[in-house]
């Protein structure tokens, strides 16, 4: 039987391959496009997706992510190559964090907050699962954005309509 950490490493590798494919499709000439005024731009969404593995790294290596002390400031990735490169860096860091962890830490508490305002409080294993869920959610959002721009999208778990 494999450990939870080993299972998370395997899942991260599998999901990263699919996310990487989607990020590579983000059109550099449409970075400011958004499907609705309340939606993120495709650039903001893709940047967030590229950096989601940071949450996994923080959740394993630290007990708290306090935005008051360590604010999240997404960088500027002007094209799909830069997005994919950043994503690859974030995945490598997350895999390294997992490689240095044991199942014993997974029941420790983790908090995401901004000073006294607590956004989430959960066990570290839940933080890993939350990051994985965020990846799938925002990757699906990106798929809708790309579809609305008539960009063929790959299917993450089997062929998409564009691949049939």
PLY file of the C-alpha trace (Angstrom):
ply
format ascii 1.0
element vertex 164
property float x
property float y
property float z
element edge 163
property int vertex1
property int vertex2
end_header
0.00 0.00 0.00
1.36 3.43 -0.88
1.36 6.31 1.57
-0.96 9.30 1.31
2.06 11.44 0.36
2.90 9.05 -2.48
-0.72 9.13 -3.64
-0.69 12.94 -3.61
2.57 12.97 -5.59
1.07 10.69 -8.21
-2.14 12.71 -8.44
-0.23 15.98 -8.72
1.88 14.62 -11.58
-1.20 13.35 -13.44
-3.20 16.55 -12.98
-0.20 18.77 -13.79
0.20 17.14 -17.19
-3.39 18.06 -18.06
-3.18 21.58 -16.64
0.04 22.20 -18.56
-1.75 21.32 -21.81
-4.48 23.86 -21.10
-2.11 26.67 -20.09
-0.18 26.18 -23.33
-3.32 27.17 -25.26
-3.87 30.58 -23.67
-3.72 33.09 -26.53
-1.05 35.76 -25.97
-3.03 38.24 -28.07
-6.21 37.86 -25.96
-4.81 38.15 -22.40
-7.25 40.94 -21.48
-10.31 39.05 -22.77
-13.05 38.11 -20.33
-16.37 36.46 -21.06
-18.33 38.69 -18.68
-17.58 41.89 -16.73
-17.71 39.93 -13.45
-15.32 37.27 -14.77
-11.56 37.34 -14.48
-9.58 38.06 -17.60
-8.14 34.97 -19.23
-4.70 36.16 -18.10
-5.77 36.48 -14.45
-7.44 33.05 -14.55
-4.46 31.38 -16.23
-2.03 33.04 -13.82
-4.05 31.85 -10.84
-4.18 28.34 -12.30
-0.42 28.35 -12.92
0.25 29.30 -9.30
-2.25 27.05 -7.49
0.49 24.55 -6.56
1.91 27.27 -4.27
-1.00 26.51 -1.92
-0.01 22.87 -1.79
3.60 23.81 -1.00
2.53 26.28 1.70
0.09 23.75 3.14
2.79 21.11 3.54
5.73 23.26 4.61
4.01 25.79 6.85
1.21 25.84 9.40
-0.23 29.12 8.19
-0.35 31.40 5.17
-1.03 34.88 6.48
-1.55 37.33 3.63
-0.92 40.20 6.06
2.68 38.97 6.45
3.13 37.35 3.05
0.72 38.81 0.52
0.00 36.94 -2.68
1.06 39.04 -5.64
0.72 37.24 -8.97
3.46 38.09 -11.43
2.98 39.12 -15.03
3.09 36.20 -17.45
2.59 37.70 -20.93
2.25 34.50 -22.95
1.57 30.77 -22.68
5.28 29.90 -22.56
5.74 32.06 -19.47
2.58 30.62 -17.87
3.75 27.04 -18.48
7.24 27.83 -17.18
5.79 29.30 -13.98
3.42 26.37 -13.58
6.30 23.92 -13.99
8.25 25.79 -11.28
5.27 25.71 -8.91
4.67 21.99 -9.54
8.36 21.21 -8.94
8.22 23.09 -5.63
5.02 21.26 -4.64
6.53 17.88 -5.54
9.63 18.75 -3.49
7.44 19.73 -0.53
5.59 16.43 -0.78
8.85 14.48 -1.14
10.09 16.04 2.10
6.89 15.27 4.00
5.46 12.24 5.74
1.92 11.11 6.36
2.46 12.00 10.02
2.11 15.75 9.33
-1.10 15.46 7.35
-3.37 15.76 10.38
-1.72 18.97 11.57
-3.79 22.14 11.27
-3.25 24.66 8.48
-4.74 28.16 8.29
-5.09 30.64 5.45
-5.77 34.06 6.86
-5.13 37.77 6.65
-4.29 38.91 10.14
-7.27 38.06 12.34
-9.50 37.19 9.39
-9.46 33.43 8.85
-10.37 32.30 5.33
-9.90 28.57 5.81
-8.77 26.34 8.63
-8.28 22.67 7.91
-5.90 19.78 8.30
-2.93 19.63 5.96
-4.30 16.66 4.04
-7.41 18.74 3.36
-5.22 21.59 2.14
-3.63 19.28 -0.43
-7.07 18.06 -1.54
-8.35 21.66 -1.64
-5.46 22.70 -3.91
-6.13 19.73 -6.19
-9.82 20.66 -6.33
-8.96 24.27 -7.11
-6.75 23.07 -9.96
-9.54 21.03 -11.53
-12.10 23.81 -11.02
-10.02 26.59 -12.55
-8.76 24.33 -15.35
-12.40 23.69 -16.29
-13.08 27.43 -16.18
-10.13 27.97 -18.51
-11.59 25.34 -20.83
-14.83 27.31 -21.04
-12.91 30.54 -21.72
-10.91 28.85 -24.49
-14.05 27.27 -25.95
-15.71 30.71 -26.10
-12.68 31.91 -28.07
-13.09 28.96 -30.49
-9.82 27.41 -29.37
-9.97 23.60 -29.48
-9.41 22.13 -26.02
-7.97 18.79 -24.94
-9.91 16.43 -22.74
-8.17 15.85 -19.42
-9.63 12.38 -18.76
-10.42 11.22 -22.26
-10.99 12.83 -25.65
-12.78 16.16 -25.78
-15.33 16.97 -28.48
-12.46 18.64 -30.36
-10.44 15.43 -30.31
-13.23 13.07 -31.42
0 1
1 2
2 3
3 4
4 5
5 6
6 7
7 8
8 9
9 10
10 11
11 12
12 13
13 14
14 15
15 16
16 17
17 18
18 19
19 20
20 21
21 22
22 23
23 24
24 25
25 26
26 27
27 28
28 29
29 30
30 31
31 32
32 33
33 34
34 35
35 36
36 37
37 38
38 39
39 40
40 41
41 42
42 43
43 44
44 45
45 46
46 47
47 48
48 49
49 50
50 51
51 52
52 53
53 54
54 55
55 56
56 57
57 58
58 59
59 60
60 61
61 62
62 63
63 64
64 65
65 66
66 67
67 68
68 69
69 70
70 71
71 72
72 73
73 74
74 75
75 76
76 77
77 78
78 79
79 80
80 81
81 82
82 83
83 84
84 85
85 86
86 87
87 88
88 89
89 90
90 91
91 92
92 93
93 94
94 95
95 96
96 97
97 98
98 99
99 100
100 101
101 102
102 103
103 104
104 105
105 106
106 107
107 108
108 109
109 110
110 111
111 112
112 113
113 114
114 115
115 116
116 117
117 118
118 119
119 120
120 121
121 122
122 123
123 124
124 125
125 126
126 127
127 128
128 129
129 130
130 131
131 132
132 133
133 134
134 135
135 136
136 137
137 138
138 139
139 140
140 141
141 142
142 143
143 144
144 145
145 146
146 147
147 148
148 149
149 150
150 151
151 152
152 153
153 154
154 155
155 156
156 157
157 158
158 159
159 160
160 161
161 162
162 163
